Amino acid sequence: MAYWTHTKDPIGVFTECEVGNYFEYSHNDDPHTSFNEDFPHKIWVGGRANDQGYRYGHVKKTVVVICVDEDEYGLPVTQKWKIRNHREYA
C-alpha cells in the first residue's frame, strides 16, 4: 500500500515508519459501518487495480490501528503501524 492521490476530504497525513510510505486520511463518514467508533478514520491507500482505495483505522499521535481484513465472524483484523511526521491539515 502506498500514498493515494485521490483522497476525499483529507484531514491529515503521516509517514509509516517501517517502509516510509506517506498516507492521507479523512473522517469515516460511511453510515453503513457498525464500527465507526473504533475506526473513526479512512486511511487512503493505493496499490492493485481492485483495491478499494481506503482502509478503516484510527490515527493517533504516533501509531495507527488499521483494519486490514475481517475474520470468519465478520470482526475486524487489525495491524498497528508506528508513524512519524503526523500532520493535521488546518
PDB file of N, CA, C and O in Angstrom:
ATOM      1  N   MET A   1       0.850  -1.179   0.000  1.00  0.00           N
ATOM      2  CA  MET A   1       0.000   0.000   0.000  1.00  0.00           C
ATOM      3  C   MET A   1       0.890   1.235   0.000  1.00  0.00           C
ATOM      4  O   MET A   1       1.987   1.229   0.559  1.00  0.00           O
ATOM      5  N   ALA A   2       0.413   2.260  -0.617  1.00  0.00           N
ATOM      6  CA  ALA A   2       1.184   3.494  -0.692  1.00  0.00           C
ATOM      7  C   ALA A   2       0.253   4.689  -0.769  1.00  0.00           C
ATOM      8  O   ALA A   2      -0.970   4.551  -0.792  1.00  0.00           O
ATOM      9  N   TYR A   3       0.854   5.853  -0.808  1.00  0.00           N
ATOM     10  CA  TYR A   3       0.140   7.121  -0.837  1.00  0.00           C
ATOM     11  C   TYR A   3      -0.899   7.147  -1.953  1.00  0.00           C
ATOM     12  O   TYR A   3      -0.582   6.812  -3.094  1.00  0.00           O
ATOM     13  N   TRP A   4      -2.102   7.529  -1.652  1.00  0.00           N
ATOM     14  CA  TRP A   4      -3.216   7.556  -2.603  1.00  0.00           C
ATOM     15  C   TRP A   4      -3.519   9.003  -2.926  1.00  0.00           C
ATOM     16  O   TRP A   4      -3.755   9.802  -2.020  1.00  0.00           O
ATOM     17  N   THR A   5      -3.516   9.352  -4.193  1.00  0.00           N
ATOM     18  CA  THR A   5      -3.645  10.753  -4.573  1.00  0.00           C
ATOM     19  C   THR A   5      -5.078  11.230  -4.721  1.00  0.00           C
ATOM     20  O   THR A   5      -5.297  12.424  -4.925  1.00  0.00           O
ATOM     21  N   HIS A   6      -6.059  10.351  -4.626  1.00  0.00           N
ATOM     22  CA  HIS A   6      -7.450  10.739  -4.806  1.00  0.00           C
ATOM     23  C   HIS A   6      -8.203  10.728  -3.477  1.00  0.00           C
ATOM     24  O   HIS A   6      -9.337  10.255  -3.400  1.00  0.00           O
ATOM     25  N   THR A   7      -7.570  11.245  -2.448  1.00  0.00           N
ATOM     26  CA  THR A   7      -8.170  11.294  -1.121  1.00  0.00           C
ATOM     27  C   THR A   7      -9.373  12.223  -1.129  1.00  0.00           C
ATOM     28  O   THR A   7      -9.316  13.317  -1.691  1.00  0.00           O
ATOM     29  N   LYS A   8     -10.462  11.787  -0.506  1.00  0.00           N
ATOM     30  CA  LYS A   8     -11.664  12.618  -0.418  1.00  0.00           C
ATOM     31  C   LYS A   8     -11.686  13.310   0.939  1.00  0.00           C
ATOM     32  O   LYS A   8     -11.682  12.645   1.975  1.00  0.00           O
ATOM     33  N   ASP A   9     -11.708  14.620   0.942  1.00  0.00           N
ATOM     34  CA  ASP A   9     -11.769  15.446   2.151  1.00  0.00           C
ATOM     35  C   ASP A   9     -10.691  15.081   3.168  1.00  0.00           C
ATOM     36  O   ASP A   9     -11.022  14.734   4.302  1.00  0.00           O
ATOM     37  N   PRO A  10      -9.411  15.147   2.800  1.00  0.00           N
ATOM     38  CA  PRO A  10      -8.348  14.770   3.736  1.00  0.00           C
ATOM     39  C   PRO A  10      -8.274  15.707   4.927  1.00  0.00           C
ATOM     40  O   PRO A  10      -8.498  16.911   4.804  1.00  0.00           O
ATOM     41  N   ILE A  11      -7.953  15.133   6.092  1.00  0.00           N
ATOM     42  CA  ILE A  11      -7.791  15.938   7.306  1.00  0.00           C
ATOM     43  C   ILE A  11      -6.366  15.861   7.850  1.00  0.00           C
ATOM     44  O   ILE A  11      -6.029  16.573   8.796  1.00  0.00           O
ATOM     45  N   GLY A  12      -5.520  14.998   7.259  1.00  0.00           N
ATOM     46  CA  GLY A  12      -4.151  14.885   7.731  1.00  0.00           C
ATOM     47  C   GLY A  12      -3.337  13.919   6.904  1.00  0.00           C
ATOM     48  O   GLY A  12      -3.845  13.278   5.984  1.00  0.00           O
ATOM     49  N   VAL A  13      -2.040  13.822   7.254  1.00  0.00           N
ATOM     50  CA  VAL A  13      -1.094  12.958   6.552  1.00  0.00           C
ATOM     51  C   VAL A  13      -0.088  12.426   7.559  1.00  0.00           C
ATOM     52  O   VAL A  13       0.181  13.074   8.571  1.00  0.00           O
ATOM     53  N   PHE A  14       0.469  11.250   7.291  1.00  0.00           N
ATOM     54  CA  PHE A  14       1.509  10.683   8.138  1.00  0.00           C
ATOM     55  C   PHE A  14       2.415   9.805   7.287  1.00  0.00           C
ATOM     56  O   PHE A  14       2.078   9.447   6.158  1.00  0.00           O
ATOM     57  N   THR A  15       3.583   9.460   7.856  1.00  0.00           N
ATOM     58  CA  THR A  15       4.525   8.546   7.218  1.00  0.00           C
ATOM     59  C   THR A  15       4.572   7.280   8.059  1.00  0.00           C
ATOM     60  O   THR A  15       4.752   7.337   9.276  1.00  0.00           O
ATOM     61  N   GLU A  16       4.412   6.152   7.409  1.00  0.00           N
ATOM     62  CA  GLU A  16       4.520   4.857   8.084  1.00  0.00           C
ATOM     63  C   GLU A  16       6.006   4.555   8.240  1.00  0.00           C
ATOM     64  O   GLU A  16       6.760   4.656   7.272  1.00  0.00           O
ATOM     65  N   CYS A  17       6.441   4.182   9.454  1.00  0.00           N
ATOM     66  CA  CYS A  17       7.872   4.078   9.763  1.00  0.00           C
ATOM     67  C   CYS A  17       8.583   2.911   9.091  1.00  0.00           C
ATOM     68  O   CYS A  17       9.713   3.074   8.631  1.00  0.00           O
ATOM     69  N   GLU A  18       7.968   1.759   9.022  1.00  0.00           N
ATOM     70  CA  GLU A  18       8.679   0.564   8.566  1.00  0.00           C
ATOM     71  C   GLU A  18       9.142   0.667   7.114  1.00  0.00           C
ATOM     72  O   GLU A  18      10.278   0.307   6.804  1.00  0.00           O
ATOM     73  N   VAL A  19       8.281   1.154   6.221  1.00  0.00           N
ATOM     74  CA  VAL A  19       8.615   1.232   4.798  1.00  0.00           C
ATOM     75  C   VAL A  19       8.839   2.675   4.347  1.00  0.00           C
ATOM     76  O   VAL A  19       9.575   2.914   3.390  1.00  0.00           O
ATOM     77  N   GLY A  20       8.208   3.643   5.029  1.00  0.00           N
ATOM     78  CA  GLY A  20       8.390   5.047   4.687  1.00  0.00           C
ATOM     79  C   GLY A  20       7.354   5.603   3.735  1.00  0.00           C
ATOM     80  O   GLY A  20       7.559   6.674   3.164  1.00  0.00           O
ATOM     81  N   ASN A  21       6.237   4.899   3.547  1.00  0.00           N
ATOM     82  CA  ASN A  21       5.177   5.396   2.672  1.00  0.00           C
ATOM     83  C   ASN A  21       4.356   6.476   3.367  1.00  0.00           C
ATOM     84  O   ASN A  21       4.169   6.447   4.583  1.00  0.00           O
ATOM     85  N   TYR A  22       3.868   7.430   2.573  1.00  0.00           N
ATOM     86  CA  TYR A  22       3.006   8.502   3.061  1.00  0.00           C
ATOM     87  C   TYR A  22       1.549   8.099   2.864  1.00  0.00           C
ATOM     88  O   TYR A  22       1.201   7.456   1.874  1.00  0.00           O
ATOM     89  N   PHE A  23       0.696   8.488   3.823  1.00  0.00           N
ATOM     90  CA  PHE A  23      -0.730   8.208   3.739  1.00  0.00           C
ATOM     91  C   PHE A  23      -1.510   9.437   4.194  1.00  0.00           C
ATOM     92  O   PHE A  23      -1.156  10.075   5.186  1.00  0.00           O
ATOM     93  N   GLU A  24      -2.567   9.762   3.465  1.00  0.00           N
ATOM     94  CA  GLU A  24      -3.511  10.777   3.909  1.00  0.00           C
ATOM     95  C   GLU A  24      -4.702  10.062   4.524  1.00  0.00           C
ATOM     96  O   GLU A  24      -4.947   8.888   4.246  1.00  0.00           O
ATOM     97  N   TYR A  25      -5.437  10.781   5.361  1.00  0.00           N
ATOM     98  CA  TYR A  25      -6.619  10.177   5.974  1.00  0.00           C
ATOM     99  C   TYR A  25      -7.735  11.202   6.077  1.00  0.00           C
ATOM    100  O   TYR A  25      -7.498  12.410   6.041  1.00  0.00           O
ATOM    101  N   SER A  26      -8.953  10.702   6.207  1.00  0.00           N
ATOM    102  CA  SER A  26     -10.140  11.546   6.328  1.00  0.00           C
ATOM    103  C   SER A  26     -11.072  10.928   7.375  1.00  0.00           C
ATOM    104  O   SER A  26     -10.814   9.839   7.886  1.00  0.00           O
ATOM    105  N   HIS A  27     -12.153  11.639   7.680  1.00  0.00           N
ATOM    106  CA  HIS A  27     -13.143  11.118   8.625  1.00  0.00           C
ATOM    107  C   HIS A  27     -13.872   9.933   8.013  1.00  0.00           C
ATOM    108  O   HIS A  27     -14.111   9.903   6.806  1.00  0.00           O
ATOM    109  N   ASN A  28     -14.225   8.958   8.839  1.00  0.00           N
ATOM    110  CA  ASN A  28     -15.030   7.821   8.401  1.00  0.00           C
ATOM    111  C   ASN A  28     -16.488   8.250   8.435  1.00  0.00           C
ATOM    112  O   ASN A  28     -17.117   8.286   9.493  1.00  0.00           O
ATOM    113  N   ASP A  29     -17.010   8.573   7.266  1.00  0.00           N
ATOM    114  CA  ASP A  29     -18.389   9.054   7.191  1.00  0.00           C
ATOM    115  C   ASP A  29     -19.335   8.011   6.589  1.00  0.00           C
ATOM    116  O   ASP A  29     -20.450   8.344   6.185  1.00  0.00           O
ATOM    117  N   ASP A  30     -18.891   6.748   6.528  1.00  0.00           N
ATOM    118  CA  ASP A  30     -19.749   5.693   5.986  1.00  0.00           C
ATOM    119  C   ASP A  30     -20.868   5.373   6.972  1.00  0.00           C
ATOM    120  O   ASP A  30     -20.593   4.945   8.093  1.00  0.00           O
ATOM    121  N   PRO A  31     -22.122   5.572   6.576  1.00  0.00           N
ATOM    122  CA  PRO A  31     -23.235   5.333   7.503  1.00  0.00           C
ATOM    123  C   PRO A  31     -23.521   3.858   7.751  1.00  0.00           C
ATOM    124  O   PRO A  31     -24.164   3.526   8.746  1.00  0.00           O
ATOM    125  N   HIS A  32     -23.067   2.970   6.884  1.00  0.00           N
ATOM    126  CA  HIS A  32     -23.406   1.555   6.998  1.00  0.00           C
ATOM    127  C   HIS A  32     -22.348   0.718   7.701  1.00  0.00           C
ATOM    128  O   HIS A  32     -22.461  -0.508   7.712  1.00  0.00           O
ATOM    129  N   THR A  33     -21.320   1.332   8.291  1.00  0.00           N
ATOM    130  CA  THR A  33     -20.342   0.560   9.048  1.00  0.00           C
ATOM    131  C   THR A  33     -20.718   0.582  10.519  1.00  0.00           C
ATOM    132  O   THR A  33     -21.093   1.619  11.066  1.00  0.00           O
ATOM    133  N   SER A  34     -20.613  -0.573  11.144  1.00  0.00           N
ATOM    134  CA  SER A  34     -21.031  -0.688  12.547  1.00  0.00           C
ATOM    135  C   SER A  34     -19.897  -0.380  13.515  1.00  0.00           C
ATOM    136  O   SER A  34     -20.105  -0.408  14.728  1.00  0.00           O
ATOM    137  N   PHE A  35     -18.707  -0.088  13.011  1.00  0.00           N
ATOM    138  CA  PHE A  35     -17.579   0.150  13.914  1.00  0.00           C
ATOM    139  C   PHE A  35     -16.958   1.527  13.727  1.00  0.00           C
ATOM    140  O   PHE A  35     -15.740   1.671  13.829  1.00  0.00           O
ATOM    141  N   ASN A  36     -17.765   2.532  13.457  1.00  0.00           N
ATOM    142  CA  ASN A  36     -17.258   3.902  13.290  1.00  0.00           C
ATOM    143  C   ASN A  36     -16.577   4.424  14.547  1.00  0.00           C
ATOM    144  O   ASN A  36     -15.649   5.227  14.451  1.00  0.00           O
ATOM    145  N   GLU A  37     -17.017   3.983  15.733  1.00  0.00           N
ATOM    146  CA  GLU A  37     -16.383   4.451  16.970  1.00  0.00           C
ATOM    147  C   GLU A  37     -14.971   3.903  17.104  1.00  0.00           C
ATOM    148  O   GLU A  37     -14.071   4.612  17.554  1.00  0.00           O
ATOM    149  N   ASP A  38     -14.765   2.637  16.716  1.00  0.00           N
ATOM    150  CA  ASP A  38     -13.441   2.022  16.813  1.00  0.00           C
ATOM    151  C   ASP A  38     -12.499   2.503  15.714  1.00  0.00           C
ATOM    152  O   ASP A  38     -11.289   2.594  15.919  1.00  0.00           O
ATOM    153  N   PHE A  39     -13.061   2.812  14.546  1.00  0.00           N
ATOM    154  CA  PHE A  39     -12.271   3.235  13.390  1.00  0.00           C
ATOM    155  C   PHE A  39     -12.846   4.533  12.832  1.00  0.00           C
ATOM    156  O   PHE A  39     -13.587   4.512  11.850  1.00  0.00           O
ATOM    157  N   PRO A  40     -12.504   5.674  13.458  1.00  0.00           N
ATOM    158  CA  PRO A  40     -13.101   6.947  13.054  1.00  0.00           C
ATOM    159  C   PRO A  40     -12.498   7.556  11.787  1.00  0.00           C
ATOM    160  O   PRO A  40     -12.929   8.623  11.351  1.00  0.00           O
ATOM    161  N   HIS A  41     -11.497   6.883  11.189  1.00  0.00           N
ATOM    162  CA  HIS A  41     -10.827   7.448  10.016  1.00  0.00           C
ATOM    163  C   HIS A  41     -10.821   6.470   8.839  1.00  0.00           C
ATOM    164  O   HIS A  41     -10.943   5.257   9.007  1.00  0.00           O
ATOM    165  N   LYS A  42     -10.674   7.043   7.648  1.00  0.00           N
ATOM    166  CA  LYS A  42     -10.366   6.284   6.441  1.00  0.00           C
ATOM    167  C   LYS A  42      -8.928   6.614   6.079  1.00  0.00           C
ATOM    168  O   LYS A  42      -8.588   7.782   5.888  1.00  0.00           O
ATOM    169  N   ILE A  43      -8.079   5.593   5.982  1.00  0.00           N
ATOM    170  CA  ILE A  43      -6.702   5.787   5.556  1.00  0.00           C
ATOM    171  C   ILE A  43      -6.658   5.438   4.075  1.00  0.00           C
ATOM    172  O   ILE A  43      -6.966   4.313   3.679  1.00  0.00           O
ATOM    173  N   TRP A  44      -6.273   6.414   3.269  1.00  0.00           N
ATOM    174  CA  TRP A  44      -6.334   6.258   1.816  1.00  0.00           C
ATOM    175  C   TRP A  44      -5.089   5.564   1.321  1.00  0.00           C
ATOM    176  O   TRP A  44      -3.974   6.055   1.496  1.00  0.00           O
ATOM    177  N   VAL A  45      -5.290   4.406   0.694  1.00  0.00           N
ATOM    178  CA  VAL A  45      -4.200   3.562   0.215  1.00  0.00           C
ATOM    179  C   VAL A  45      -4.387   3.300  -1.271  1.00  0.00           C
ATOM    180  O   VAL A  45      -5.494   3.437  -1.792  1.00  0.00           O
ATOM    181  N   GLY A  46      -3.338   2.933  -1.940  1.00  0.00           N
ATOM    182  CA  GLY A  46      -3.397   2.557  -3.344  1.00  0.00           C
ATOM    183  C   GLY A  46      -2.672   1.252  -3.538  1.00  0.00           C
ATOM    184  O   GLY A  46      -2.107   0.698  -2.595  1.00  0.00           O
ATOM    185  N   GLY A  47      -2.687   0.774  -4.726  1.00  0.00           N
ATOM    186  CA  GLY A  47      -1.994  -0.479  -4.997  1.00  0.00           C
ATOM    187  C   GLY A  47      -2.615  -1.188  -6.173  1.00  0.00           C
ATOM    188  O   GLY A  47      -2.729  -0.626  -7.262  1.00  0.00           O
ATOM    189  N   ARG A  48      -3.018  -2.427  -5.952  1.00  0.00           N
ATOM    190  CA  ARG A  48      -3.574  -3.253  -7.020  1.00  0.00           C
ATOM    191  C   ARG A  48      -4.804  -2.606  -7.639  1.00  0.00           C
ATOM    192  O   ARG A  48      -5.429  -1.738  -7.030  1.00  0.00           O
ATOM    193  N   ALA A  49      -5.144  -3.023  -8.830  1.00  0.00           N
ATOM    194  CA  ALA A  49      -6.248  -2.421  -9.586  1.00  0.00           C
ATOM    195  C   ALA A  49      -7.583  -2.540  -8.865  1.00  0.00           C
ATOM    196  O   ALA A  49      -8.428  -1.656  -9.010  1.00  0.00           O
ATOM    197  N   ASN A  50      -7.801  -3.592  -8.100  1.00  0.00           N
ATOM    198  CA  ASN A  50      -9.083  -3.794  -7.429  1.00  0.00           C
ATOM    199  C   ASN A  50      -9.090  -3.315  -5.985  1.00  0.00           C
ATOM    200  O   ASN A  50     -10.023  -3.624  -5.243  1.00  0.00           O
ATOM    201  N   ASP A  51      -8.083  -2.576  -5.572  1.00  0.00           N
ATOM    202  CA  ASP A  51      -8.044  -2.045  -4.215  1.00  0.00           C
ATOM    203  C   ASP A  51      -9.198  -1.074  -4.016  1.00  0.00           C
ATOM    204  O   ASP A  51      -9.545  -0.333  -4.936  1.00  0.00           O
ATOM    205  N   GLN A  52      -9.800  -1.066  -2.825  1.00  0.00           N
ATOM    206  CA  GLN A  52     -10.962  -0.209  -2.597  1.00  0.00           C
ATOM    207  C   GLN A  52     -10.579   1.247  -2.416  1.00  0.00           C
ATOM    208  O   GLN A  52     -11.457   2.110  -2.444  1.00  0.00           O
ATOM    209  N   GLY A  53      -9.306   1.553  -2.232  1.00  0.00           N
ATOM    210  CA  GLY A  53      -8.885   2.935  -2.114  1.00  0.00           C
ATOM    211  C   GLY A  53      -8.664   3.404  -0.685  1.00  0.00           C
ATOM    212  O   GLY A  53      -7.902   4.345  -0.463  1.00  0.00           O
ATOM    213  N   TYR A  54      -9.312   2.770   0.290  1.00  0.00           N
ATOM    214  CA  TYR A  54      -9.095   3.162   1.687  1.00  0.00           C
ATOM    215  C   TYR A  54      -9.287   1.962   2.603  1.00  0.00           C
ATOM    216  O   TYR A  54      -9.900   0.957   2.243  1.00  0.00           O
ATOM    217  N   ARG A  55      -8.736   2.112   3.802  1.00  0.00           N
ATOM    218  CA  ARG A  55      -8.922   1.136   4.872  1.00  0.00           C
ATOM    219  C   ARG A  55      -9.438   1.910   6.086  1.00  0.00           C
ATOM    220  O   ARG A  55      -9.086   3.073   6.284  1.00  0.00           O
ATOM    221  N   TYR A  56     -10.266   1.264   6.885  1.00  0.00           N
ATOM    222  CA  TYR A  56     -10.741   1.885   8.118  1.00  0.00           C
ATOM    223  C   TYR A  56      -9.631   1.828   9.164  1.00  0.00           C
ATOM    224  O   TYR A  56      -8.874   0.859   9.223  1.00  0.00           O
ATOM    225  N   GLY A  57      -9.538   2.867   9.984  1.00  0.00           N
ATOM    226  CA  GLY A  57      -8.498   2.886  11.001  1.00  0.00           C
ATOM    227  C   GLY A  57      -8.708   3.982  12.023  1.00  0.00           C
ATOM    228  O   GLY A  57      -9.687   4.727  11.980  1.00  0.00           O
ATOM    229  N   HIS A  58      -7.757   4.060  12.948  1.00  0.00           N
ATOM    230  CA  HIS A  58      -7.742   5.087  13.988  1.00  0.00           C
ATOM    231  C   HIS A  58      -6.338   5.669  14.025  1.00  0.00           C
ATOM    232  O   HIS A  58      -5.394   5.007  14.456  1.00  0.00           O
ATOM    233  N   VAL A  59      -6.205   6.908  13.572  1.00  0.00           N
ATOM    234  CA  VAL A  59      -4.920   7.590  13.534  1.00  0.00           C
ATOM    235  C   VAL A  59      -4.720   8.299  14.860  1.00  0.00           C
ATOM    236  O   VAL A  59      -5.513   9.157  15.249  1.00  0.00           O
ATOM    237  N   LYS A  60      -3.646   7.929  15.551  1.00  0.00           N
ATOM    238  CA  LYS A  60      -3.288   8.571  16.819  1.00  0.00           C
ATOM    239  C   LYS A  60      -2.009   9.368  16.589  1.00  0.00           C
ATOM    240  O   LYS A  60      -1.607   9.569  15.443  1.00  0.00           O
ATOM    241  N   LYS A  61      -1.368   9.823  17.655  1.00  0.00           N
ATOM    242  CA  LYS A  61      -0.199  10.691  17.513  1.00  0.00           C
ATOM    243  C   LYS A  61       1.005   9.961  16.918  1.00  0.00           C
ATOM    244  O   LYS A  61       1.661  10.496  16.024  1.00  0.00           O
ATOM    245  N   THR A  62       1.307   8.757  17.391  1.00  0.00           N
ATOM    246  CA  THR A  62       2.494   8.030  16.923  1.00  0.00           C
ATOM    247  C   THR A  62       2.184   6.634  16.386  1.00  0.00           C
ATOM    248  O   THR A  62       3.096   5.934  15.946  1.00  0.00           O
ATOM    249  N   VAL A  63       0.931   6.219  16.413  1.00  0.00           N
ATOM    250  CA  VAL A  63       0.529   4.919  15.870  1.00  0.00           C
ATOM    251  C   VAL A  63      -0.793   5.020  15.127  1.00  0.00           C
ATOM    252  O   VAL A  63      -1.604   5.914  15.369  1.00  0.00           O
ATOM    253  N   VAL A  64      -0.979   4.084  14.224  1.00  0.00           N
ATOM    254  CA  VAL A  64      -2.241   3.923  13.516  1.00  0.00           C
ATOM    255  C   VAL A  64      -2.691   2.484  13.725  1.00  0.00           C
ATOM    256  O   VAL A  64      -1.913   1.551  13.523  1.00  0.00           O
ATOM    257  N   VAL A  65      -3.939   2.303  14.128  1.00  0.00           N
ATOM    258  CA  VAL A  65      -4.539   0.974  14.167  1.00  0.00           C
ATOM    259  C   VAL A  65      -5.392   0.889  12.909  1.00  0.00           C
ATOM    260  O   VAL A  65      -6.354   1.641  12.750  1.00  0.00           O
ATOM    261  N   ILE A  66      -5.036  -0.032  12.015  1.00  0.00           N
ATOM    262  CA  ILE A  66      -5.676  -0.105  10.707  1.00  0.00           C
ATOM    263  C   ILE A  66      -6.322  -1.474  10.518  1.00  0.00           C
ATOM    264  O   ILE A  66      -5.739  -2.504  10.855  1.00  0.00           O
ATOM    265  N   CYS A  67      -7.526  -1.463   9.977  1.00  0.00           N
ATOM    266  CA  CYS A  67      -8.271  -2.686   9.697  1.00  0.00           C
ATOM    267  C   CYS A  67      -7.799  -3.229   8.351  1.00  0.00           C
ATOM    268  O   CYS A  67      -7.965  -2.570   7.325  1.00  0.00           O
ATOM    269  N   VAL A  68      -7.209  -4.431   8.348  1.00  0.00           N
ATOM    270  CA  VAL A  68      -6.653  -4.991   7.126  1.00  0.00           C
ATOM    271  C   VAL A  68      -7.484  -6.137   6.556  1.00  0.00           C
ATOM    272  O   VAL A  68      -7.285  -6.532   5.408  1.00  0.00           O
ATOM    273  N   ASP A  69      -8.415  -6.674   7.349  1.00  0.00           N
ATOM    274  CA  ASP A  69      -9.228  -7.805   6.892  1.00  0.00           C
ATOM    275  C   ASP A  69     -10.357  -8.001   7.891  1.00  0.00           C
ATOM    276  O   ASP A  69     -10.509  -7.222   8.832  1.00  0.00           O
ATOM    277  N   GLU A  70     -11.147  -9.047   7.681  1.00  0.00           N
ATOM    278  CA  GLU A  70     -12.137  -9.440   8.676  1.00  0.00           C
ATOM    279  C   GLU A  70     -12.061 -10.944   8.860  1.00  0.00           C
ATOM    280  O   GLU A  70     -11.711 -11.676   7.934  1.00  0.00           O
ATOM    281  N   ASP A  71     -12.391 -11.402  10.062  1.00  0.00           N
ATOM    282  CA  ASP A  71     -12.314 -12.832  10.341  1.00  0.00           C
ATOM    283  C   ASP A  71     -13.600 -13.538   9.909  1.00  0.00           C
ATOM    284  O   ASP A  71     -14.478 -12.921   9.305  1.00  0.00           O
ATOM    285  N   GLU A  72     -13.707 -14.825  10.219  1.00  0.00           N
ATOM    286  CA  GLU A  72     -14.864 -15.607   9.787  1.00  0.00           C
ATOM    287  C   GLU A  72     -16.167 -15.168  10.444  1.00  0.00           C
ATOM    288  O   GLU A  72     -17.245 -15.555   9.993  1.00  0.00           O
ATOM    289  N   TYR A  73     -16.084 -14.365  11.502  1.00  0.00           N
ATOM    290  CA  TYR A  73     -17.281 -13.859  12.194  1.00  0.00           C
ATOM    291  C   TYR A  73     -17.623 -12.421  11.780  1.00  0.00           C
ATOM    292  O   TYR A  73     -18.570 -11.832  12.301  1.00  0.00           O
ATOM    293  N   GLY A  74     -16.860 -11.868  10.856  1.00  0.00           N
ATOM    294  CA  GLY A  74     -17.106 -10.506  10.401  1.00  0.00           C
ATOM    295  C   GLY A  74     -16.474  -9.445  11.278  1.00  0.00           C
ATOM    296  O   GLY A  74     -16.753  -8.258  11.106  1.00  0.00           O
ATOM    297  N   LEU A  75     -15.624  -9.850  12.218  1.00  0.00           N
ATOM    298  CA  LEU A  75     -14.948  -8.898  13.097  1.00  0.00           C
ATOM    299  C   LEU A  75     -13.655  -8.415  12.438  1.00  0.00           C
ATOM    300  O   LEU A  75     -13.022  -9.168  11.698  1.00  0.00           O
ATOM    301  N   PRO A  76     -13.259  -7.173  12.698  1.00  0.00           N
ATOM    302  CA  PRO A  76     -12.068  -6.627  12.043  1.00  0.00           C
ATOM    303  C   PRO A  76     -10.770  -7.283  12.518  1.00  0.00           C
ATOM    304  O   PRO A  76     -10.609  -7.590  13.700  1.00  0.00           O
ATOM    305  N   VAL A  77      -9.858  -7.489  11.581  1.00  0.00           N
ATOM    306  CA  VAL A  77      -8.492  -7.923  11.861  1.00  0.00           C
ATOM    307  C   VAL A  77      -7.628  -6.680  11.683  1.00  0.00           C
ATOM    308  O   VAL A  77      -7.664  -6.048  10.627  1.00  0.00           O
ATOM    309  N   THR A  78      -6.854  -6.324  12.700  1.00  0.00           N
ATOM    310  CA  THR A  78      -6.121  -5.057  12.673  1.00  0.00           C
ATOM    311  C   THR A  78      -4.612  -5.265  12.719  1.00  0.00           C
ATOM    312  O   THR A  78      -4.117  -6.318  13.121  1.00  0.00           O
ATOM    313  N   GLN A  79      -3.905  -4.234  12.296  1.00  0.00           N
ATOM    314  CA  GLN A  79      -2.462  -4.117  12.462  1.00  0.00           C
ATOM    315  C   GLN A  79      -2.188  -2.778  13.134  1.00  0.00           C
ATOM    316  O   GLN A  79      -2.964  -1.832  12.997  1.00  0.00           O
ATOM    317  N   LYS A  80      -1.083  -2.709  13.856  1.00  0.00           N
ATOM    318  CA  LYS A  80      -0.661  -1.447  14.471  1.00  0.00           C
ATOM    319  C   LYS A  80       0.597  -0.984  13.754  1.00  0.00           C
ATOM    320  O   LYS A  80       1.605  -1.691  13.732  1.00  0.00           O
ATOM    321  N   TRP A  81       0.533   0.208  13.166  1.00  0.00           N
ATOM    322  CA  TRP A  81       1.666   0.792  12.460  1.00  0.00           C
ATOM    323  C   TRP A  81       2.254   1.924  13.288  1.00  0.00           C
ATOM    324  O   TRP A  81       1.518   2.769  13.797  1.00  0.00           O
ATOM    325  N   LYS A  82       3.566   1.946  13.426  1.00  0.00           N
ATOM    326  CA  LYS A  82       4.239   3.111  14.005  1.00  0.00           C
ATOM    327  C   LYS A  82       4.341   4.156  12.905  1.00  0.00           C
ATOM    328  O   LYS A  82       4.629   3.839  11.751  1.00  0.00           O
ATOM    329  N   ILE A  83       4.097   5.433  13.287  1.00  0.00           N
ATOM    330  CA  ILE A  83       4.123   6.506  12.293  1.00  0.00           C
ATOM    331  C   ILE A  83       5.013   7.660  12.760  1.00  0.00           C
ATOM    332  O   ILE A  83       5.351   7.775  13.939  1.00  0.00           O
ATOM    333  N   ARG A  84       5.378   8.504  11.803  1.00  0.00           N
ATOM    334  CA  ARG A  84       6.138   9.727  12.089  1.00  0.00           C
ATOM    335  C   ARG A  84       5.617  10.817  11.158  1.00  0.00           C
ATOM    336  O   ARG A  84       4.844  10.542  10.240  1.00  0.00           O
ATOM    337  N   ASN A  85       6.034  12.026  11.395  1.00  0.00           N
ATOM    338  CA  ASN A  85       5.641  13.180  10.565  1.00  0.00           C
ATOM    339  C   ASN A  85       4.128  13.314  10.443  1.00  0.00           C
ATOM    340  O   ASN A  85       3.614  13.652   9.377  1.00  0.00           O
ATOM    341  N   HIS A  86       3.420  13.050  11.534  1.00  0.00           N
ATOM    342  CA  HIS A  86       1.957  13.176  11.530  1.00  0.00           C
ATOM    343  C   HIS A  86       1.588  14.647  11.539  1.00  0.00           C
ATOM    344  O   HIS A  86       1.964  15.382  12.452  1.00  0.00           O
ATOM    345  N   ARG A  87       0.846  15.079  10.512  1.00  0.00           N
ATOM    346  CA  ARG A  87       0.388  16.466  10.430  1.00  0.00           C
ATOM    347  C   ARG A  87      -1.106  16.496  10.166  1.00  0.00           C
ATOM    348  O   ARG A  87      -1.607  15.782   9.297  1.00  0.00           O
ATOM    349  N   GLU A  88      -1.803  17.310  10.907  1.00  0.00           N
ATOM    350  CA  GLU A  88      -3.223  17.535  10.655  1.00  0.00           C
ATOM    351  C   GLU A  88      -3.354  18.808   9.833  1.00  0.00           C
ATOM    352  O   GLU A  88      -2.699  19.811  10.116  1.00  0.00           O
ATOM    353  N   TYR A  89      -4.201  18.760   8.816  1.00  0.00           N
ATOM    354  CA  TYR A  89      -4.415  19.930   7.967  1.00  0.00           C
ATOM    355  C   TYR A  89      -5.275  20.940   8.689  1.00  0.00           C
ATOM    356  O   TYR A  89      -6.159  20.570   9.462  1.00  0.00           O
ATOM    357  N   ALA A  90      -5.027  22.204   8.445  1.00  0.00           N
ATOM    358  CA  ALA A  90      -5.782  23.283   9.081  1.00  0.00           C
ATOM    359  C   ALA A  90      -7.128  23.480   8.427  1.00  0.00           C
ATOM    360  O   ALA A  90      -7.894  24.351   8.840  1.00  0.00           O
TER     361      ALA A  90
END
